[in-house]
């Protein structure tokens, strides 16, 4: 079975500093795969490279059977790879509804767009209640919901989420993680970068631990959750 996403010996550099040092992993359709690690491990750089925002120094990325080398970011979205970035990057002066509509900028099917906007409101009822409100007036957690909803508007085959729980209250973080679990149950394939290793590994099919640009450990989410070295390094256990 061919993986939906295949990353092979990916290297990414900022000038002379190599941030990603030859990593390889794959994501099967329907899976949640997580990358965990400390700040500076190369997780966000990896996602930005997969979505076409950064150019790799070398290596191969194949998505849905198509090599992504030289493909511009907007065409990668059109192929079905959506990225909800770290820091959310919503449009604060536009309404919630307008932000969601921008997520469908490549689409022409008006009925389908309306249906998917309603799906976002079903996933995140607070967005539906405040649909005419400026996005900049939302709380951090509500903005994260909007960023995820906007990414889903492109009808992705693979949804990449970068630090969706960053800066959120424990209750809001639980809501975001519950939504990821719901999306998984609906068949959405997800590549998740997340500081909260316990939450990420608890819902992931596969996990990869990154340290200074390398993948140092891989396994099922449950295996990594119970791995002694992972527990000490990332779960705060002695």
Secondary structure, DSSP 8 states (H G I E B T S, - for coil): ---SEEEEEEEEEETTEEEEEEEEEEE-TT-EEEEE--TTSSHHHHHHHHTTSS--SEEEEEETTEE-TT--HHHHHHHTEEEE-TT----TTSBHHHHHHHTTTT---HHHHHHHHHHHHHH-HHHHHTTTSBGGGS-HHHHHHHHHHHHHTT--SEEEEESTTTT--HHHHHHHHHHHHHHHHTT-EEEEE-S-HHHHHHH-SEEEEEETTEEEEEEEHHHHHT-HHHHHHHS---
